Amino acid sequence: MTLEEYAQEVGDALRNAHNDKDMAALEAKFAEADQELAAAGISDARKVGFWLNVRKAAFSGEWLMEKQANSSLIALMRAIEQGLAARGAK
């Protein structure tokens, strides 16, 4: 699997975790991807590109929306944005 294909997989998984309202799956996927990148010896510069591709992949699909102001989806989206921002800033 190429790095681009893995970015697509991670992006899809983040979106699916959001849509399933599953914070544990979201956190697990971020942790898994971090470990995979470290184990593969991916450079910091390539990690930034990887996380940009993850963002593109995640936001290319359909997201579950709710009208409630206190929706758990808000917390999940915030976690996705914070996770991507932290990893993309390296």
Residue, then its C-alpha position, 0 to 999 in steps of 0.5 A: m500500500t502506498l502512502e497516498e492509499y494509506a492516507q485515503e484509508v485513514g481519512d475514510a476511517l476518521r469520517n466513518a468514526h465521526n459518522d458513527k459517533d465513535m470517539a474511541a475509534l477516532e482516537a485509535k485511528f489517529a494513534e494507529a496512523d502515528q505508529e505506522l508512520a513512525a514504524a515506517g520511518i517517514s520523515d517529518a516533511r512527508k508526514v505533513g504531506f500525509w496529513l494533508n492528504v488525510r484531510k483531503a480524503a476525509f473531507s471528500g466524503e459525506w459527513l453526518m449532520e445534526k441540527q442539535a447545538n450540543s451534538s456529539l458530532i461537534a466534539l468529534m469534528r473538533a477532535i478531528e480538526q485538532g488532531l489534523a492541525a497538530r499533526g500537520a504543523k510538524 
